[in-house]
Every structure is written in structure tokens, then in C-alpha cells.
Amino acid sequence: MEKAVVLGAGSWGTALSMVLAENGHNCLLWSHREDQATEINNQHSNEKYLPGTVLPSTLTATSSLKDAATHGKIIVMAVPTKGIREVCRDLKEWIQEPILFVHVSKGIEPDSLKRISEVMREEIPAHLIEEIVVLSGPSHAEEVVLKHPTTVTAACEEIHYAEKVQDLFMNGNFRVYTNSDVIGVEIGGALKNIIALGAGISDGLGYGDNAKAALITRGLAEIARLGTKMGANPLTFSGLTGIGDLIVTCTSVHSRNWRAGNLLGKGMKLDEVLDQMGMVVEGVRTTKAAYQLSKFHDVPMPITSALYAVLFEQVNPKTAVDQLMDRVKKQEMEDLFEYL
């Protein structure tokens, strides 16, 4: 049995804490809201994020970051990407020994263009980090808590740490593979949210399956081009954290990014969409970062650029789609492998 902490009591953090508790580990779930921690402890529920779900009685929660930081030697970072820096800055004041971090947030920081593991290494002193493992893949929290079969990937350059995380989470319903390609796993997990926004917009416009299939396929090409330029293994994008995560996020009603895009396609403004969603839509922030990365690395990403125009330049979604369709003629295979 391990003593583990999950930071972030949203839907995904709560689902992962359930997996850990049901696997027999001593798991403490941290929320920045005292009332949410009280609900988890007293009612064994988290109604805002996982309505109707009964949490294990062995799962406890706290709103004290100090208590969370000193609970054990494994910390799962499940806070939204925009909160990673702040939480890491506060967390390092309380950490007393090297920690094995597992981060499950999917995003890129705009402006700095840092992956999440890079942000964490900037903020937490090296002597307090045993290692950082990325846990990612096609995984909706709503299905994990129902014990539907789910398969993800644990990635770390030091593969034995990925194997430790594999052992920590794996059970009959939750299967974990390992991978040493941290860059590819992080890029695939982050950028698929952009394409999911596009898929939602396409559905909101009523364009049907042909358009969405093309969007997913060409979106994967964009992700692979950028990821490979950044040093990722191109094969990673054919795996769970590439095409697997892309499919589930672009096609499921559980996907916040798809739902947000769908509302945009139906004519709502971005501010209205985010207010109605009431939860973080990672793809919006990541679109800005990916657009900046495409310019920095000189990698063409037309779908990302079109979404950037819709989100931040008030371009009409239908106009953006028309502009994509009117692009200069290309050869598919040459375009796919230009950066490999």
C-alpha cells in the first residue's frame, strides 16, 4: 500500500483518487475549497463534478495544502493547467522529501510555451523531485467511476518510474501501458483538445461525419508535425495518447472541449460558452499556446490557426471552415511526413 495525494478535486482528480483508494492505497484528495472537502468526507460525494457517484469510504479529503504535501511520497497533479505554477509554488514550501509526481493535466502554457512537466521543474526545486511521470490517454472521468474499461499510458524517460505508476493505478478496469516519450505524450494529450474544439464546431454547424473524420485525420497530422519537430517519437501519435485520446475527445458528449466547440458552432460567443460550461475548457488556452508554438517552430498548423482566429480574433466559424477548404492544393503523404 502506498500513501498518495491527488491535488485537484475536479472530475478527473476525483476519479483517479477513487482508483487509488479502490486499489487499496491510502489516498488523500486535496481541494482548494473547504466545503468541497467536507462534502467528500461527510457525504462521500462530489456532486458538482461527478453527480450521482458514491465515493469510497476510505477516500478522505482536505483543503489544507500543508496536510496534502506531507501525506506521502506520491503526489498526483490534477489541477487545471492554468493553476499548475501557483500550486507548485505553494506546494514547495511544505514538501519535506523527494516526491514522485504524477501529472495528469493536458495543456501547454501560453507565452512560455512550456509543457506541464517543464513548468513543474521550473517551480519545484530539483532536490524535491524524485521524478515526474505523465499519465495520459483516452479517459473520461464519468466512465472511469462506472468502472468501464479504460486504458492510459504512463510516460517517463526513466521507465522504471513509469512502471511504478503503472503498478499504482492498474486494475481490472483501468489498464496502464508505459512509454518513455514524455514529449510525445504531453503534446498529444494537450493538442487533441484543440481538434476537439474544431470537431464540436463542425458538429454545431451541422457538417456531418465526413467533415469530422477529415478534421480528426488532418488534426492528427498537425499534432504529429509539431510534436516531431519538438523531439517526440512519431509513433507515439499512433498510440493511446495520440489517435486514441483524439478519437474519444472529438466524438464524445463527455468532452468539455467538444461541447464548447459545439456551442460555438451554433452561434454562441466564447465568453457565453465558458460561462455556460462552468468548468475549465483546456482547449481554449492550449489553442493560443499551440498557435504560438507553430510560429516559433515554423510548422504549418492550418486547423489550429483557424481555431485561433475563431477564439481570439472573432472570425465566424463558418468563414474559418470555408478558408480551410479553399487552401492551396497539397499532396497528402508529402504533407504528413514533411517533418518526420
N, C-alpha and C positions, 0 to 999 in steps of 0.2 A: 504494500500500500504506500502511495506517495501523498505528501501534503502539497496541494496545488491551489493556486489562486487564479480566478478569472476576473480580469478587470474590464468592466463594462457589462451592465445588466440589460442590454437590448435583447432582441430576439436571438441573435447568433451566440452571444456570450452566454445567455441563459441555457440555450440548447446544448452547448458544449459543456457547461457545468453539470448538466443532467447526465451527459455521457460519462463524465469523470466520476460523478457520485455513484451512478449505477454500476460502474466498473470497480467499485469498492474503495475508491480513493477519498481521502479527506479533503473535500473541495470547499473553498470559501469564495463566494461571489461578491464582488465589490460593485456598489452603485454610488454615484455621487449624490443621490437623493436618499435621505434618511427614511422617508415614507415608503419608498420602494423596497428598501432593505427590510423594513418592518413587515411589509406585506409578505415578502418571501419567507421570512422566519415564522410569522404567525399564521398565515393563511396558505402557505405553500403554493402560491400562485404569483404570476406576473401578467396581470390582465391586460395592461396596455400593449405589451409586445407579443404575448402568446396567450390570447384569450382561450379559456376553457382547459388549459393544460394544468395538470396536477404535478407539482414538483416533488422530487424525492424528499422524504422527511429528514434524510441525512444531509441534505444540502442546506448550508447556512449562508447568511449574507451579512454584510457590514457596509456602513457608509464611511468608515474610518480608513483612510489610505494607509495610515501607520500600521493598523492591525493587519491589513491586507499584505503590506510589504514584508512583514515579519512572520507571516504564517508558515511559509515553507520555501523550498529552493526552486520551485517551478512557478512561473507566472505566465499566464496566457493573456496577451494584449488583445482585447476585443472592443476597444473604444473606436469611435469613428476616426477616420484618418486626420481630420482637422484638429482633433484633440490629442493626437499622439505626442507632440512636442511638450505640451503643457503637462500632461500626465507623467511623462518621463522626467521632466524637470522636478516635479513634486515628489515623484517616487524615489529618486536617487537620494533624497535626504533621509530616507528611512531604511534603505537596504543596508544590511549588515554583512552580507557574504555574497560570493558569486552566485548569480541566478541563471538558470536555464530559461530563456524567454521563448515563448511560442507566440508568434504574431499571426493573427487571422484577419487583419484589416486589408482591404483591397483598394489601393489607391496610389497616386503619385502626388507629391506635394508641389503645387504650382510655384512658379518663380525659382525656388531652389532646385526643382526637378529631381528631387531625391526620392528613391524608393523608401518604403517604410522601414526596412531594416537599416538603411543608411541614416535615416532620421534618428532612429533609436541609438545607433552607435555614436552619433554626434552629441546626444544629450546625456547618455549614461556612461560614466567612466568605464574604461576597458576592464579595470580590475574587479568591477561588479558584474561583469557579463561572463558567464561560463560559456554560453553560445546563444545564437539566435536561430530558431527554426521557423520556417514559414509553413503554415498549414492552410491549404487552399484546395479548391476543386468545386465540382457541381454539387452544391449542398444548400438546400433551403431549410432554414430552421424549422419551419412548420411541418416538414416531413421527417426531420430527424427526431423530433419529440414524439412522433407517432410510431417511431421505430421502423420506418420504411427503409429499405436497403439504400445505403449511401456510401459512396466511395470517394476518398480525397487523397491528397498527396502531402507528405511531409518532406520539406526540402532543406538541405543544409550541405555546405561544401564538405564538412566533416560528417560523413554519412552515419557514423555510429550515434550521433546526436539525433539525427532523423529517425533512426531505428528505435531510440529510446522513446521518442514522441509517438512513434508507431505503436509501441507496446502500451503506452499510456492510454491511448484512445481506442485502440482496436477492440471490437467485439463482434458478435454475430450479426449485428445490424449496421455497424459502422466500420467499414474496411479502409485501411490506410496503406498506401504504397509509399515508397521512398524515392527521392530524386536528389541529385547533387547540384542541379541547375537552379540556383536561387534567383538569378536574374530572370530567367525564362518564366519561372513560376510566379514571381511577383508581377512581371509585365503582363502576362496572360490574364492573371486574376484582376488586375486593375483595368486594363483596356477593354475587356469584354463588356464592362458596364457602359462604355461609350456606344458600342454597337447595339447593346440592348435598348438604349435610348432611341437609336435610329430605328430599330425594329418596332418599338412602340409607336413612333411617329408614323411609320409606314402603315401599321395596322389602323391607327387613328384616322389616317387619310383614306382608308378603305382600299389599299392597293393589293391585298391578297397575298397568296402563298408564293407566287413567282417572285415578286419583289423582295419578300422577306428572305427567301432562300438565297437570292443573289446578294442581298445585303450581308447576310451571315458569312457567305463564302468570301466575298471581297473584303469584308471586315477582318476575317482571319488573315488574309494576305497582308493587310495593313499592319496588324499586330505582329505578325512574323517578321515583316520587313524591318520594323523599328526595333523589335526585340533582338533580332540577329545583329543589327548594327551596333547595339549596345552590349553585345557579348554573349547573348543567350544561345543555347543549343537549339537549332531549328526544329529538332524532333520533339522538343517539349510542347510545341504548339499543336502537335497532333495528339497530345495526351489529355489527361483529365483536366489540367489547369489551362489548357488551350481550347480545343474544339469542344471538350466536354462541358466546361463552365460556360462557354459561349452559347451552346445549344440551350442549356437549361435557363440561362438568364434572358435569352431572346425570345423564348417561347412560353414561359410560364406566367400565370397570373399572380404567382407569389413574388415575382420580381418587381422590386420597387422601381428599378430603372425602366423596365418595360412599361409599367403603369404610368410613370411620369411622362414618358415619351408618348404614350397613347393619348394622354390628356392634351399634350402639346399639339399632336396631330389633329385633335378635334377642335383646336382653336383657342385653348386657354393660354394665358401668358405665364411665363416661368414663375413669377412671384406667386401667382394664384395657384399654380400646381404645387409648389413647395409648401404653401400654407395648407392646402387640402391634404397632402400626403401626411404631414405631421411627423415624419421620420426622415432621417438622413437619406438623400439620394446621391450616392457616391459618384455616379457617372457625371454629374454636372461639374463638380470640382475637377475630376480627372480629365474631362474634355479640355479644360483650359491647360492643364499640365501637359497632356499629350500633344496638343497643338503647338505648345512651346517646344517640346522635345522634337517634334517633326522639323521645326525650323532650325533648331540647334544642330541636329544630326543630318540635315538636308535630305530627309526621307519623305517622299510624297505620300500624303495620307488624305486623299480627297474626301472620304466619308467623315473623318474626324474634322476636317476643315469645314465641311458643310454643317456639321452639328455645332461647331464653334460659332458659325455665323448665325444659326438659329438661336442659340442660347445667349450669346453675348453681343450680337450686332443687330438683333431684331429682324433678321431675314425671315420671310414667310416660309414655313416648312415645305409647302408645295413648290415654291420657287427654288429652294435648295435642291429638291429632288430633280426638278427639271434641269438644273445646271449640271448635276451629276450625270444625267443621261446624255447630255449634249457634249460631254468631254471628247477630246481628240481620240481617234481610234487607237487601240492598243492590241498587242498580241498577248494572250493570257499567260502562257508559260514563261515568256521573257519577263513579263511584269512580276510574276510570282517569285522567280528565282534571281532577280537582279541583285539582291543584297545578300544572297546566301554564299 
